[in-house]
Amino acid sequence: MIYIHIPFCKQKCSYCNFHFSTSLNFKDEMIRAMKTEIRLRKDELQNKNLKSLYFGGGTPSILSADEIKGMIDEVQKYFSFDSDIEVTLEANPDDLDKNFLKQLAQSPVNRLSIGTQSFFEEDLKLMNRAHNASEAESSIKRAQDFGFENLSIDLIYGSPTSNLEIWKENLNKTIALEVPHISSYALTVEPKTALENWISKGKVAGPQEEEQNKEFYYLSDFLKDNGFEHYEVSNFAKPSFYSRHNSAYWKYNEYLGIGPSAHSYNGFDVRSWNVANNQQYIKKLFTGILAKEEEILSQEDQFNEMIMIGLRTTWGVDLESLKNKFNDKILEHFQHEIKSKIEEGILVTEDNHLKIPEKHWFMADGIASDLFLV
């Protein structure tokens, strides 16, 4: 699978610390550089038949439909597409006008991940989103009108501008719109963001973990009651609408990341990442040099990653894979660390997989980190 990072946004959301630029001055050069990277790295994936192509960012929908199609054409020069390939485009509601959607519907893009975040004006203002509450709803309906049935939306809970009642209304609206996939995250305060600055100066109240905990479990119960499957801590889907791309990440498949700050993984022990600087990225690719660094993952790194990713999913960690992959010292550590947690019911084993019971999923990252090799 291939991930393409589009490093541009109209404006900076208050909570975001991803890599992007709000200047489009070098957009054409960036697209050329990314096409060059695709060509230079065409032999890195063992499997040339793609099951997933994902445009993330940043805001990929800031590109024109022709620019997106041009990028897909470049990928198709070097890779074949599975007959039912999932081609996802992350999009902001304010970009999804009729003209853009009409053109996009004629492209290979067959899944939209819409950055809705909330259907309430106060939430969107705090987050400094480029769209308003009306666009949050109308963009979904327009996408459906143009034949996009495989839709995912992002929703953020635990905002200081929200509460449980508002959160319930957000979820009711989502169900009414018949969206088949939801990615939902607690509002977090990342370093060097506007939100962190506002909270430190007392302009905005910080998120409350207890309130976020309540909203998370309401979210899980409510969506399951409405036919969704909770298949990863932050992801819910109707049957057959799981994100194929993200599921492949969580199952440790190989992937190629294109664009500034994008990461790649060979499926075994090599992780690489591109420079998180647009100008440096363009300059290097224009001279035919890859703008990436890489590391060989130690056994400890691989173990920690398998535990962290696996315990966030409904599939859990495959104990047979652990046994085959790691040495006796690591396995002894693992058995020792899980013993008390199994006795407490924080971890369970089912069908030779280690899992966190769903009632403890809100604390999944903390539980996983207790098992890490340091």
N, C-alpha and C positions, 0 to 999 in steps of 0.2 A: 504494500500500500504506500501511497505518497501523500505527504502533507505539504501544502504550499502556504507559506506565511506572507500575507499582504500587509506591509508595515505602514499603513496609512489610516488615519481617522480624521473626521471633520473636527472633532474637539475631544478634549481629554476628560473622561469620566472621573469623578472625584475619588473613586475607590481603586482605580486601575493602575497597576505597575508593569503591564506588559510593554514590550518594545513596539513603538510605532512613532510616526511623525505626523503632525497636523499640516505640514507643508507638502503640497503635491508638485513642487517645482521640478523634482527629478523622477516623476512617475514613469515617464517613457524610458529613461535610462534604467530604472529599476526593473521594469518588465524585460528589457533586453538582457540585463544581467542574470535574471532568474531563468530565462530561457537558455542562456549559456550554461548555467549551473546544471540544469536538467540534462543537457547534452554531455557535459563533462562527467556526470555521475551516473550515467545510464547503466553502467555495468555493476553498480554496487548492490543492487537487489538480486538475490538468487532467483526469485520468482518474477518472471517478466509479465505474467498474466495478472493484472491488477483487479482486485475485488473492491477496492475503495480508493477514491481520490477526494481529498478534503481541502477546501480553501478556508483557512482560518486567519486570524489577525489579532490586532488591527481590525479593519472593516473591509472585507473583500468586496462587499457590494458598493464600495466607493468607486470601483472600476466600472467601465462600461461593459455591456453584454458582449460586445465584439472583443474587448481585451480579455475577458474571461474565456471566451471561445478560443481565442488565439493561444492562450496558455494551455488549454486542453489539447488543442491540435499539436502543440509542441510535445506534450507528454506522449501522445499517440504515435509520434514518429519513432519512438524507442520502446514503447511498451504496448502490449495488447490489452484490451479491456474485456473482463469477464462479461458473459452475456447479460448478467443482471447486476453489473457494477453499480455501487452506490457512489454518486458524485454529489458531495455536499458543499453548499455555499453558505457560510455565515453571513447574515445580512441584518442591517438595522432597519427598523420599521419605516423610517423616513426616506429610505432609498427605494422602497418597493412600490413605485408608482406603476401605472398601467403599461406605459411604454417599456420600461425596464423588464417587467414581468412577461410581457408578450414576447420580447426578444429572448429572454432567458428560457422560456418554455420551449423554444425551438433549438435549444442547445442540449448537450448531454447532461446538464445539471438536473438531477431528479429528486434532490432533497434540500430543503432549506432549514437552516438553524437560525431562528429569528431572536435577536437580542431584545426581547420585550422588557424584561426585568420587573415591571409592575404595570398594572392598569390604573394606577392612581397618580395624580399630578404631583402631590407633595413628595412622594418617593422619587419620582423621576427628576424633580428639581434638585433634591439633595444629591442624587447620583450624577447630576449634570449631564443627563442624557440629551441627545440631539432631537429626540422625538417627544411628542406629548401623549397624553392618555388616549385621546381619540385615535391617533395614528397607531398606537399599540394594538388596538382592536381592528381597525379597518385594514391594516396591512395583512393580517392573517386571513381575513375574508377575501381580500383581493387575490392573494396567493392561491387560495383554494379555487377561486373563480377561474384562474388560469391553469388549473389542472394539477397543482402541487398538493398531493394528498399526504406525502411523506414529509410531515412538518415536525420540527422540534422547536420549542420556545424555552428561553432561559427565564427563570424567575428568581428573585433575591428575597430572602426572608430575614427577619431580625433587624430591620432598619429602625433607627430611632423615630422616624416619621410614621411608623406602622405599629400595629398591635395585632393580637390574635383575630379580632373581628375583621379587620381590614384584610388580613391574610386569608381568612375564609372566603371573603368576597373575591379576592384575586383567583383563588382556586375554583370557585363556582363559575367565574367568567371563563376560565380555561376549559372546563368541562363543557360549558355551553357552546364553545367555539369548536369542539370536537377535534382538538389537537391530540395526535396519537403518541407524542413523545415529549417529556418534560425533563429538563436539567435544572435543578434547583440548588442554590447555594446560600449559606449563611453570609450575611454581609461581614466582611473581615476588614480590619484596619491594617493596610499594608504600609511599610515604611516609605517615606518620601512621597506620599500622596496628599492631595488636598484634604481628604477626609481626616487623615492623621493630624494635619495642621489645625483644622477646625476643632477637633476634639481636644488637642493639647491646649488650645486657647480658650476652651470653654464655650465656643460658639455653638457646638452641637454635642448632644449626649452620646456617649459611646454605646455600642451594642451591648445588650445584656445577655449573658450566656444562658441564664435560666429561661428567659423569654424565647430565645432561639431554640432551645431544647424543646419547649412546648410546641413551637410552630413546626419544627422538624417532624415530630411524631404525629401531629395532626395531619401534616402533609402526607406522610406515609400511609396512615390509616385511611384517610379520605380517598386518596388515589387508588388504593387497593380495592376499596368499596366500589369504585367506579371502573373497575376492569383493568387497571394498570398493574404491571409487574415491577416490583422494586428490585432491579437487577444489579445496581451499584449504589453506593451510599447516596450519591447526588443525582441518580438517573432512574427514570420511570418510563415504562413503555407499554403500550398495548401489545398483545401477542403479535409477533412478526414485524414489529417496528423498532426493535433494538437498534442502536447505532452500530452498524457493522464496523465502522472505522475505530471507534473508541473501544469496542469489545476486543478488537485485535490487539490494541495496546495492552489491555488488561490480561490478555492471554500470552503476552511476551513474544508476539510475532515481530518479524523484522519490519522496519519502515524507513523510508527516506524522507528527510525534511529539507525543503527548498525555501530559500529566502533568509533574510537577516534574522538571527536569533533562533532559527529552526533547529531542532534536534533530530538525530538519526540514530538507529540502533540495528545491529546486524543479526539480532535474534539470539546471540550467544554471549559475547564478552566485550564488544566494542561499542562505545557510545561516542558520538561526535556532535558538535554544535557549531553553528555559524556565528560569526562576529555580530554583536548586537549594535551595529553602527551602519546606517544606510550608506554613507559616503565611502567608508572603508570597504564595504561589501561590493559596491558598484566598481570602485577603482580596481580591486583585485580581480574581479571576474572579467573586466574589460581587458586585462592583460593575460587572461587565460589561467589565472591562479585561483584555486579554491580558497574561500575565505572561512576556513573551518579549522577547528582543533579537535583532537580526539584523545580518548583515554581507554586503556585496557581496564575493564572492571575486575576487581579482585573477587575472590570467592566470597569474601565478606560483603562486598558491595552487591553482588548478585543475589546473595541470600536476603539481605535487607530489603532489596527492591521486590523480590518475589513475595515476601511477607507483607510489605506495605500495600502493594497493588492487589494481591490475592484476597487479603482480609477485608478489602472494601467492596467485594463483589459477592453475589449470591452463589457463585461457583466455589469460592474459597480457595485454599492452597492445596494443590495436588500433592499428597504425601508421598506417592510413588516417585513423582518427579524430583522432589527434594532428596529422597533416598538415593536416587540414581545420580544426582548432580553434585552432591556435597560430601566432603570427607567426614570421617567418624567424629572428629573433634567438634565440627559444626553441628552435627546431628545430636551429639550428646548435650551440647549447650541448648539446642532446640527442645529436646525432650525434657530437660530439667526446667526450662522456663515455662513450658506450657502446662506442666503438671498441676500447679496450684490454680491456674486460671481455668482449667477444665473442671477441677473440683468445685470452684466457685460458680461455674456455669457461664463464665465470660467467654469461654471458647468451647466448642463442641466438635466432635468428629462424626462425619456422615459420609458413607460410601467412599472411605479412604481419602476424604478431604477435610481439612481443618477450616472451620468457619466461626465467625462471630454471630451469635443469635441476633436477629434483627432488632430486638429491643435494646441492644447495646451499640447499635451502629453509629449513633451520634458521637460516641467516644472511640470510633474505630482506629483513628490515627494514633491516639494515645496508647491503646491496647497493643497495636502492632509495634510501636516504638519500644515497648517494654521487652520485646523479643529480639531486638536488634543486637547484632554483634558490634562491639565498639572497640 
